Amino acid sequence: MTDDDRRAITAAMQRLFAGTPLRSSGKLDIVSLAQEAGVKRNKLTRKHTDLKDLFYTQRRTRDGVPDNEVKLREQIAALQKTNQSLRDERDRCRLDQRNVRSRVARADHRERQPLPRLTQPTVRPAVSG
């Protein structure tokens, strides 16, 4: 029975750290580990203390975050970076649009200005000489 318990606890640890619990809430604590392994909590705290210590050590190295949450955090960071670059591009397009509108307005204003009056050239009589 002890080997079966150890295998169950080890498998439960793997599922919890992978973020794929089957029988527990998925929290990285001893209660969830015991539920996930299908053993009583006191077996972890009294009989299999080495597995309990291993669980706590791995949890500390992961800051208590399961693998799937780490992956989600990475995806969120990448999406935030993409979102920021899209915002920057949008702002550049808005600025370009304002510049084009300004140029069009100036060109339109120039076209509406009356043309300068042409003066008749003065004809001077040819001097014979």
DSSP file (Angstrom, degrees, kcal/mol; ACC not computed):
  #  RESIDUE AA STRUCTURE BP1 BP2  ACC     N-H-->O    O-->H-N    N-H-->O    O-->H-N    TCO  KAPPA ALPHA  PHI   PSI    X-CA   Y-CA   Z-CA
    1    1 A M     >        0   0    0      0, 0.0     4,-2.4     0, 0.0     5,-0.2   0.000 360.0 360.0 360.0 -32.9    0.0    0.0    0.0
    2    2 A T  H  >  +     0   0    0      2,-0.2     4,-2.6     1,-0.2     5,-0.2   0.909 360.0  48.4 -65.7 -42.8    2.9    2.4    0.7
    3    3 A D  H  > S+     0   0    0      2,-0.2     4,-2.5     1,-0.2    -1,-0.2   0.896 111.6  50.7 -64.7 -38.4    4.3    2.1   -2.8
    4    4 A D  H  > S+     0   0    0      2,-0.2     4,-2.5     1,-0.2    -2,-0.2   0.909 111.0  49.0 -63.9 -41.5    0.8    2.7   -4.2
    5    5 A D  H  X S+     0   0    0     -4,-2.4     4,-2.8     2,-0.2    -2,-0.2   0.923 111.1  49.6 -63.1 -43.7    0.4    5.8   -2.0
    6    6 A R  H  X S+     0   0    0     -4,-2.6     4,-2.7     2,-0.2    -2,-0.2   0.917 112.2  47.5 -63.3 -42.9    3.8    7.1   -3.0
    7    7 A R  H  X S+     0   0    0     -4,-2.5     4,-2.7     2,-0.2     5,-0.2   0.917 113.1  49.2 -63.2 -42.1    3.0    6.7   -6.7
    8    8 A A  H  X S+     0   0    0     -4,-2.5     4,-2.3     2,-0.2    -2,-0.2   0.900 112.7  47.2 -64.1 -40.7   -0.3    8.3   -6.3
    9    9 A I  H  X S+     0   0    0     -4,-2.8     4,-2.5     2,-0.2    -2,-0.2   0.920 113.0  48.6 -67.7 -43.1    1.2   11.3   -4.4
   10   10 A T  H  X S+     0   0    0     -4,-2.7     4,-2.1     2,-0.2    -2,-0.2   0.919 113.1  47.2 -63.0 -43.8    4.0   11.7   -7.0
   11   11 A A  H  X S+     0   0    0     -4,-2.7     4,-2.3     1,-0.2    -1,-0.2   0.894 111.2  52.1 -64.7 -38.9    1.4   11.6   -9.9
   12   12 A A  H  X S+     0   0    0     -4,-2.3     4,-2.7    -5,-0.2    -2,-0.2   0.900 107.4  52.5 -63.9 -40.2   -0.8   14.1   -8.0
   13   13 A M  H  X S+     0   0    0     -4,-2.5     4,-2.7     1,-0.2     5,-0.2   0.929 109.3  49.6 -60.0 -44.7    2.2   16.4   -7.6
   14   14 A Q  H  X S+     0   0    0     -4,-2.1     4,-1.8     1,-0.2    -2,-0.2   0.916 112.1  47.4 -61.6 -43.4    2.8   16.2  -11.3
   15   15 A R  H  X>S+     0   0    0     -4,-2.3     5,-2.8     2,-0.2     4,-0.8   0.912 112.7  48.9 -65.2 -42.0   -0.8   17.0  -12.1
   16   16 A L  H ><5S+     0   0    0     -4,-2.7     3,-0.7     1,-0.2    -2,-0.2   0.929 113.3  45.8 -64.6 -43.7   -0.9   19.9   -9.7
   17   17 A F  H 3<5S+     0   0    0     -4,-2.7    50,-4.2     1,-0.2    -1,-0.2   0.795 112.3  51.9 -70.7 -25.7    2.3   21.5  -11.0
   18   18 A A  H 3<5S-     0   0    0     -4,-1.8    -1,-0.2    -5,-0.2    50,-0.2   0.613 113.8-120.8 -81.4 -11.6    1.1   20.9  -14.6
   19   19 A G  T <<5S+     0   0    0     -4,-0.8    -3,-0.2    -3,-0.7    -2,-0.1   0.760  80.8 114.3  79.0  24.7   -2.2   22.7  -13.7
   20   20 A T      < +     0   0    0     -5,-2.8    -4,-0.1    -6,-0.2    -3,-0.1  -0.487  41.1 174.5-125.3  62.6   -4.3   19.7  -14.6
   21   21 A P        -     0   0    0      0, 0.0    -9,-0.0     0, 0.0    15,-0.0  -0.370  15.5-172.2 -70.5 149.2   -5.9   18.5  -11.4
   22   22 A L  S    S+     0   0    0     14,-0.1    14,-0.0    -2,-0.1   -10,-0.0   0.730  81.7  17.2-106.7 -34.6   -8.5   15.7  -11.5
   23   23 A R  S    S+     0   0    0      9,-0.1     2,-0.2    13,-0.0    14,-0.1   0.330 115.9  53.9-125.8   6.4   -9.8   15.5   -8.0
   24   24 A S  S    S-     0   0    0     12,-0.1     8,-0.1    11,-0.0     9,-0.0  -0.740  88.3 -96.1-135.1-178.8   -8.9   18.8   -6.2
   25   25 A S        -     0   0    0     -2,-0.2     3,-0.1     2,-0.1     7,-0.0   0.689  57.8-118.9 -74.0 -18.1   -9.2   22.5   -6.6
   26   26 A G        +     0   0    0      1,-0.3    -7,-0.1     3,-0.1    -1,-0.1   0.429  62.9 145.9  93.2  -0.6   -5.7   22.7   -8.1
   27   27 A K        -     0   0    0      1,-0.1     2,-1.5    38,-0.0    -1,-0.3  -0.376  57.8-119.0 -66.1 149.7   -4.2   24.9   -5.3
   28   28 A L  S    S+     0   0    0     36,-0.3     2,-0.3    -3,-0.1    -1,-0.1  -0.534  74.6 107.4 -92.3  71.1   -0.6   24.1   -4.6
   29   29 A D  S  > S-     0   0    0     -2,-1.5     4,-2.3     1,-0.1     5,-0.2  -0.900  82.0-102.5-139.0 169.8   -1.1   23.1   -0.9
   30   30 A I  H  > S+     0   0    0     -2,-0.3     4,-2.8     1,-0.2     5,-0.2   0.857 117.5  56.3 -64.0 -37.1   -1.0   19.9    1.1
   31   31 A V  H  > S+     0   0    0      1,-0.2     4,-2.4     2,-0.2    -1,-0.2   0.942 111.1  43.3 -61.5 -46.9   -4.8   19.6    1.3
   32   32 A S  H  > S+     0   0    0      2,-0.2     4,-3.1     1,-0.2    -2,-0.2   0.887 112.6  53.5 -66.0 -38.2   -5.1   19.7   -2.5
   33   33 A L  H  X S+     0   0    0     -4,-2.3     4,-2.3     2,-0.2    -2,-0.2   0.928 110.3  46.8 -62.1 -44.0   -2.2   17.3   -2.9
   34   34 A A  H  X>S+     0   0    0     -4,-2.8     5,-2.1     2,-0.2     4,-1.4   0.921 114.6  47.0 -64.1 -43.4   -3.8   14.8   -0.5
   35   35 A Q  H  <5S+     0   0    0     -4,-2.4     3,-0.2    -5,-0.2    -2,-0.2   0.926 113.1  49.2 -62.5 -43.9   -7.2   15.2   -2.3
   36   36 A E  H  <5S+     0   0    0     -4,-3.1    -1,-0.2     1,-0.2    -2,-0.2   0.873 114.6  44.4 -64.2 -37.1   -5.5   14.8   -5.7
   37   37 A A  H  <5S-     0   0    0     -4,-2.3    -1,-0.2    -5,-0.2    -2,-0.2   0.668 108.0-124.8 -81.5 -16.6   -3.6   11.7   -4.5
   38   38 A G  T  <5S+     0   0    0     -4,-1.4     2,-0.3     1,-0.3    -3,-0.2   0.801  70.8 118.4  76.6  28.3   -6.6   10.2   -2.8
   39   39 A V  S   <S-     0   0    0     -5,-2.1    -1,-0.3    -6,-0.2     2,-0.2  -0.823  71.6 -94.9-121.6 163.7   -4.9    9.8    0.5
   40   40 A K    >>  -     0   0    0     -2,-0.3     3,-1.2     1,-0.1     4,-0.8  -0.492  33.3-121.5 -75.6 149.7   -5.5   11.3    3.9
   41   41 A R  H >> S+     0   0    0      1,-0.3     4,-2.1     2,-0.2     3,-0.8   0.849 108.9  62.7 -61.4 -36.0   -3.5   14.4    4.7
   42   42 A N  H 3>>S+     0   0    0      1,-0.3     4,-2.1     2,-0.2     5,-0.8   0.765  93.7  63.3 -66.0 -22.2   -1.9   12.9    7.8
   43   43 A K  I <>>S+     0   0    0     -3,-1.2     5,-3.0     3,-0.2     4,-0.6   0.874 108.4  42.8 -66.1 -34.7   -0.1   10.3    5.5
   44   44 A L  I <<5S+     0   0    0     -3,-0.8     8,-0.4    -4,-0.8    -2,-0.2   0.906 118.4  43.0 -74.2 -42.0    1.6   13.3    3.8
   45   45 A T  I  <5S+     0   0    0     -4,-2.1    -2,-0.2     1,-0.1    -3,-0.2   0.736 132.2  17.6 -80.4 -21.4    2.4   15.1    7.0
   46   46 A R  I  <5S+     0   0    0     -4,-2.1     3,-0.3    -5,-0.2    -3,-0.2   0.758 131.8  29.7-117.1 -41.7    3.5   12.1    9.1
   47   47 A K  I  <<S+     0   0    0     -5,-0.8     2,-0.4    -4,-0.6     3,-0.2   0.892 125.5  34.3 -93.6 -43.1    4.4    9.1    6.9
   48   48 A H     >< +     0   0    0     -5,-3.0     4,-1.9     1,-0.2     3,-0.4  -0.438  67.6 145.9-111.5  57.4    5.6   10.5    3.6
   49   49 A T  H  >  +     0   0    0     -2,-0.4     4,-2.8    -3,-0.3     5,-0.2   0.809  68.7  61.2 -65.7 -28.9    7.4   13.6    4.9
   50   50 A D  H  > S+     0   0    0     -3,-0.2     4,-2.2     2,-0.2    -1,-0.2   0.904 106.8  44.9 -64.9 -38.9   10.0   13.3    2.2
   51   51 A L  H  > S+     0   0    0     -3,-0.4     4,-2.5     2,-0.2    -2,-0.2   0.871 112.2  52.3 -70.8 -36.3    7.3   13.8   -0.5
   52   52 A K  H  X S+     0   0    0     -4,-1.9     4,-2.4    -8,-0.4    -2,-0.2   0.932 111.5  46.5 -62.7 -44.9    5.7   16.6    1.4
   53   53 A D  H  X S+     0   0    0     -4,-2.8     4,-2.5     1,-0.2    -2,-0.2   0.894 111.7  51.2 -64.8 -39.9    9.1   18.4    1.6
   54   54 A L  H  X S+     0   0    0     -4,-2.2     4,-2.6     2,-0.2     5,-0.2   0.910 109.5  51.0 -62.0 -42.0    9.7   17.7   -2.1
   55   55 A F  H  X S+     0   0    0     -4,-2.5     4,-2.4     1,-0.2    -2,-0.2   0.939 111.9  45.9 -60.5 -48.3    6.3   19.2   -2.8
   56   56 A Y  H  X S+     0   0    0     -4,-2.4     4,-2.4     2,-0.2    -1,-0.2   0.879 112.0  52.2 -64.3 -37.5    7.0   22.4   -0.8
   57   57 A T  H  X S+     0   0    0     -4,-2.5     4,-2.1     2,-0.2    -2,-0.2   0.940 111.9  44.9 -63.7 -47.2   10.5   22.7   -2.4
   58   58 A Q  H  X S+     0   0    0     -4,-2.6     4,-1.4     1,-0.2     6,-0.2   0.891 112.1  53.0 -64.7 -37.9    9.1   22.5   -5.9
   59   59 A R  H  <>S+     0   0    0     -4,-2.4     5,-2.9    -5,-0.2     6,-0.3   0.908 108.5  50.1 -63.5 -41.0    6.3   24.9   -5.0
   60   60 A R  H ><5S+     0   0    0     -4,-2.4     3,-1.2     1,-0.2    -1,-0.2   0.903 108.4  51.8 -64.0 -40.8    8.9   27.4   -3.7
   61   61 A T  H 3<5S+     0   0    0     -4,-2.1    -1,-0.2     1,-0.3    -2,-0.2   0.787 114.7  43.5 -67.7 -25.0   11.0   27.2   -6.8
   62   62 A R  T ><5S-     0   0    0     -4,-1.4     3,-1.2    -5,-0.2    -1,-0.3   0.363 110.6-121.1 -97.9   4.7    7.8   27.9   -8.9
   63   63 A D  T < 5 -     0   0    0     -3,-1.2    -3,-0.2    -4,-0.3    -4,-0.1   0.789  68.2 -64.3  57.9  29.2    6.6   30.7   -6.6
   64   64 A G  T 3 <S+     0   0    0     -5,-2.9   -36,-0.3     1,-0.2    -1,-0.3   0.750 104.8 131.6  71.5  23.6    3.5   28.6   -6.1
   65   65 A V    <   -     0   0    0     -3,-1.2    -1,-0.2    -6,-0.3   -38,-0.0  -0.937  53.0-132.2-114.9 123.8    2.4   28.9   -9.7
   66   66 A P     >  -     0   0    0      0, 0.0     4,-1.9     0, 0.0     3,-0.4  -0.266  27.7-108.3 -67.5 160.0    1.4   25.9  -11.8
   67   67 A D  H  > S+     0   0    0    -50,-4.2     4,-2.4     1,-0.2     5,-0.2   0.883 117.5  54.3 -56.8 -42.8    2.9   25.4  -15.3
   68   68 A N  H  > S+     0   0    0    -50,-0.2     4,-2.1     1,-0.2    -1,-0.2   0.858 108.1  50.1 -65.5 -31.9   -0.3   26.2  -17.1
   69   69 A E  H  > S+     0   0    0     -3,-0.4     4,-2.6     2,-0.2    -1,-0.2   0.879 108.0  53.3 -71.6 -36.0   -0.5   29.6  -15.3
   70   70 A V  H  X S+     0   0    0     -4,-1.9     4,-2.1     2,-0.2    -2,-0.2   0.931 110.2  47.9 -60.6 -45.1    3.1   30.3  -16.2
   71   71 A K  H  X S+     0   0    0     -4,-2.4     4,-2.4     1,-0.2    -2,-0.2   0.908 111.3  50.4 -62.8 -41.7    2.3   29.7  -19.8
   72   72 A L  H  X S+     0   0    0     -4,-2.1     4,-2.7     1,-0.2    -1,-0.2   0.898 108.7  51.8 -64.2 -39.2   -0.8   31.9  -19.6
   73   73 A R  H  X S+     0   0    0     -4,-2.6     4,-2.3     2,-0.2    -1,-0.2   0.895 109.5  49.9 -63.3 -39.3    1.3   34.7  -18.0
   74   74 A E  H  X S+     0   0    0     -4,-2.1     4,-2.3     2,-0.2    -2,-0.2   0.915 111.4  48.7 -64.2 -42.5    3.8   34.4  -20.9
   75   75 A Q  H  X S+     0   0    0     -4,-2.4     4,-2.7     2,-0.2    -2,-0.2   0.902 110.4  51.4 -63.7 -40.5    0.9   34.6  -23.4
   76   76 A I  H  X S+     0   0    0     -4,-2.7     4,-2.6     2,-0.2    -2,-0.2   0.922 109.7  49.6 -62.3 -43.8   -0.6   37.6  -21.6
   77   77 A A  H  X S+     0   0    0     -4,-2.3     4,-2.0     1,-0.2    -2,-0.2   0.914 112.4  47.6 -62.4 -42.4    2.8   39.4  -21.7
   78   78 A A  H  X S+     0   0    0     -4,-2.3     4,-2.4     1,-0.2    -2,-0.2   0.910 112.7  48.9 -65.5 -41.1    3.2   38.7  -25.4
   79   79 A L  H  X S+     0   0    0     -4,-2.7     4,-2.8     1,-0.2    -2,-0.2   0.877 109.4  52.2 -66.5 -37.2   -0.4   39.9  -26.1
   80   80 A Q  H  X S+     0   0    0     -4,-2.6     4,-2.3     2,-0.2    -1,-0.2   0.891 109.8  49.5 -64.6 -38.4    0.2   43.0  -24.1
   81   81 A K  H  X S+     0   0    0     -4,-2.0     4,-2.2     2,-0.2    -2,-0.2   0.927 113.0  46.4 -65.2 -44.9    3.3   43.7  -26.2
   82   82 A T  H  X S+     0   0    0     -4,-2.4     4,-2.2     1,-0.2    -2,-0.2   0.909 111.4  52.4 -62.2 -42.2    1.4   43.1  -29.4
   83   83 A N  H  X S+     0   0    0     -4,-2.8     4,-2.3     1,-0.2    -2,-0.2   0.908 108.9  49.8 -61.1 -42.8   -1.4   45.3  -28.1
   84   84 A Q  H  X S+     0   0    0     -4,-2.3     4,-2.5     1,-0.2    -1,-0.2   0.904 109.7  50.3 -64.6 -40.8    1.0   48.2  -27.4
   85   85 A S  H  X S+     0   0    0     -4,-2.2     4,-2.3     1,-0.2    -1,-0.2   0.882 110.3  50.7 -65.8 -35.9    2.6   47.9  -30.8
   86   86 A L  H  X S+     0   0    0     -4,-2.2     4,-2.5     2,-0.2    -2,-0.2   0.890 109.6  50.4 -66.7 -38.9   -0.9   48.1  -32.4
   87   87 A R  H  X S+     0   0    0     -4,-2.3     4,-2.4     2,-0.2    -2,-0.2   0.918 110.1  50.2 -63.3 -42.1   -1.7   51.2  -30.3
   88   88 A D  H  X S+     0   0    0     -4,-2.5     4,-2.2     2,-0.2    -2,-0.2   0.914 111.3  48.4 -61.8 -42.6    1.5   52.8  -31.4
   89   89 A E  H  X S+     0   0    0     -4,-2.3     4,-2.4     2,-0.2    -1,-0.2   0.906 110.2  52.0 -63.6 -41.6    0.7   52.0  -35.1
   90   90 A R  H  X S+     0   0    0     -4,-2.5     4,-2.3     1,-0.2    -2,-0.2   0.912 109.3  49.9 -59.6 -43.4   -2.8   53.4  -34.6
   91   91 A D  H  X S+     0   0    0     -4,-2.4     4,-2.1     1,-0.2    -1,-0.2   0.891 110.0  50.3 -64.7 -39.1   -1.4   56.6  -33.1
   92   92 A R  H  X S+     0   0    0     -4,-2.2     4,-2.6     2,-0.2    -1,-0.2   0.911 110.6  50.1 -64.1 -41.0    1.0   57.0  -36.1
   93   93 A C  H  X S+     0   0    0     -4,-2.4     4,-2.6     2,-0.2    -2,-0.2   0.895 109.3  51.2 -65.0 -39.3   -1.9   56.5  -38.5
   94   94 A R  H  X S+     0   0    0     -4,-2.3     4,-2.3     2,-0.2    -1,-0.2   0.909 110.8  48.5 -63.7 -41.0   -3.9   59.1  -36.8
   95   95 A L  H  X S+     0   0    0     -4,-2.1     4,-2.3     2,-0.2    -2,-0.2   0.925 111.9  48.8 -65.1 -43.7   -1.0   61.6  -37.0
   96   96 A D  H  X S+     0   0    0     -4,-2.6     4,-2.5     1,-0.2    -2,-0.2   0.906 110.2  52.4 -60.7 -40.9   -0.6   60.8  -40.7
   97   97 A Q  H  X S+     0   0    0     -4,-2.6     4,-2.5     1,-0.2    -2,-0.2   0.909 108.9  49.3 -62.8 -42.2   -4.3   61.3  -41.2
   98   98 A R  H  X S+     0   0    0     -4,-2.3     4,-2.3     2,-0.2    -1,-0.2   0.911 110.8  50.5 -62.9 -41.7   -4.2   64.7  -39.5
   99   99 A N  H  X S+     0   0    0     -4,-2.3     4,-2.3     2,-0.2    -2,-0.2   0.915 111.1  48.0 -62.9 -42.8   -1.2   65.8  -41.6
  100  100 A V  H  X S+     0   0    0     -4,-2.5     4,-2.7     2,-0.2     5,-0.2   0.925 111.3  50.3 -64.7 -43.8   -3.0   64.7  -44.8
  101  101 A R  H  X S+     0   0    0     -4,-2.5     4,-2.5     1,-0.2    -1,-0.2   0.902 110.3  50.6 -60.9 -40.0   -6.1   66.6  -43.8
  102  102 A S  H  X S+     0   0    0     -4,-2.3     4,-2.4     2,-0.2    -1,-0.2   0.924 111.4  47.3 -64.2 -44.2   -4.1   69.7  -43.1
  103  103 A R  H  X S+     0   0    0     -4,-2.3     4,-2.6     2,-0.2    -2,-0.2   0.910 112.3  49.8 -63.8 -41.9   -2.4   69.5  -46.4
  104  104 A V  H  X S+     0   0    0     -4,-2.7     4,-2.7     1,-0.2    -2,-0.2   0.911 110.5  50.5 -63.7 -41.5   -5.7   69.0  -48.2
  105  105 A A  H  X S+     0   0    0     -4,-2.5     4,-2.3    -5,-0.2    -2,-0.2   0.915 111.7  47.6 -63.9 -41.9   -7.2   71.9  -46.4
  106  106 A R  H  X S+     0   0    0     -4,-2.4     4,-2.3     2,-0.2    -2,-0.2   0.916 113.2  47.9 -65.1 -41.6   -4.3   74.2  -47.3
  107  107 A A  H  X S+     0   0    0     -4,-2.6     4,-2.1     1,-0.2    -2,-0.2   0.904 112.3  49.5 -65.5 -40.1   -4.5   73.1  -51.0
  108  108 A D  H  X S+     0   0    0     -4,-2.7     4,-1.5     2,-0.2    -1,-0.2   0.894 110.0  51.4 -64.1 -40.4   -8.2   73.6  -51.0
  109  109 A H  H  X S+     0   0    0     -4,-2.3     4,-0.7     1,-0.2    -2,-0.2   0.908 109.3  50.2 -64.0 -41.9   -7.8   77.1  -49.5
  110  110 A R  H >< S+     0   0    0     -4,-2.3     3,-0.8     1,-0.2    -1,-0.2   0.896 108.1  53.2 -64.1 -39.3   -5.2   78.0  -52.2
  111  111 A E  H 3< S+     0   0    0     -4,-2.1    -1,-0.2     1,-0.2    -2,-0.2   0.825 106.6  53.0 -66.6 -29.4   -7.5   76.8  -55.0
  112  112 A R  H 3< S+     0   0    0     -4,-1.5    -1,-0.2    -5,-0.1    -2,-0.2   0.628  86.3 100.5 -82.0 -12.9  -10.3   79.0  -53.7
  113  113 A Q  S << S-     0   0    0     -3,-0.8     2,-0.0    -4,-0.7    -3,-0.0  -0.511  85.6-106.7 -70.9 139.1   -8.1   82.1  -53.7
  114  114 A P        -     0   0    0      0, 0.0    -1,-0.1     0, 0.0     3,-0.1  -0.366  36.5-107.9 -65.9 146.7   -8.7   84.3  -56.7
  115  115 A L        -     0   0    0      1,-0.1     3,-0.1    -4,-0.1    -4,-0.0  -0.445  41.1 -97.7 -71.2 146.0   -6.0   84.2  -59.3
  116  116 A P        -     0   0    0      0, 0.0     2,-0.2     0, 0.0    -1,-0.1  -0.362  45.8-102.6 -64.1 145.0   -3.9   87.4  -59.5
  117  117 A R        -     0   0    0     -3,-0.1     2,-0.5     1,-0.1     0, 0.0  -0.464  30.0-131.2 -71.7 135.0   -5.0   89.7  -62.2
  118  118 A L        -     0   0    0     -2,-0.2     2,-0.3    -3,-0.1    -1,-0.1  -0.712  19.9-141.3 -85.1 133.8   -3.0   89.7  -65.2
  119  119 A T        -     0   0    0     -2,-0.5     3,-0.0     1,-0.1    -1,-0.0  -0.673  22.9-105.1 -93.7 150.0   -2.0   93.1  -66.4
  120  120 A Q        -     0   0    0     -2,-0.3     2,-0.1     1,-0.1    -1,-0.1  -0.537  39.5-115.3 -71.1 133.1   -1.8   94.0  -70.0
  121  121 A P        -     0   0    0      0, 0.0     2,-0.5     0, 0.0    -1,-0.1  -0.449  28.7-117.6 -68.8 141.3    1.7   94.2  -71.2
  122  122 A T        -     0   0    0     -2,-0.1     2,-0.6    -3,-0.0    -3,-0.0  -0.668  23.5-145.7 -82.0 130.1    2.7   97.6  -72.3
  123  123 A V        -     0   0    0     -2,-0.5    -1,-0.0     3,-0.0    -3,-0.0  -0.846  11.5-159.1 -98.4 123.8    3.6   97.7  -75.9
  124  124 A R        -     0   0    0     -2,-0.6     2,-0.1     1,-0.0     3,-0.1  -0.830  25.4-109.2-100.8 138.3    6.4  100.1  -76.6
  125  125 A P        -     0   0    0      0, 0.0     2,-0.2     0, 0.0    -1,-0.0  -0.387  38.0-106.4 -65.1 142.5    6.7  101.4  -80.1
  126  126 A A        -     0   0    0     -2,-0.1     2,-0.5     1,-0.1    -3,-0.0  -0.469  30.5-130.3 -70.5 137.3    9.7  100.1  -81.9
  127  127 A V        -     0   0    0     -2,-0.2     2,-0.6    -3,-0.1    -1,-0.1  -0.758  17.4-146.1 -90.6 126.9   12.4  102.7  -82.2
  128  128 A S              0   0    0     -2,-0.5    -1,-0.0     1,-0.1     0, 0.0  -0.772 360.0 360.0 -94.9 136.5   13.7  103.0  -85.7
  129  129 A G              0   0    0     -2,-0.6    -1,-0.1     0, 0.0    -2,-0.0   0.680 360.0 360.0-136.5 360.0   17.1  103.7  -85.9
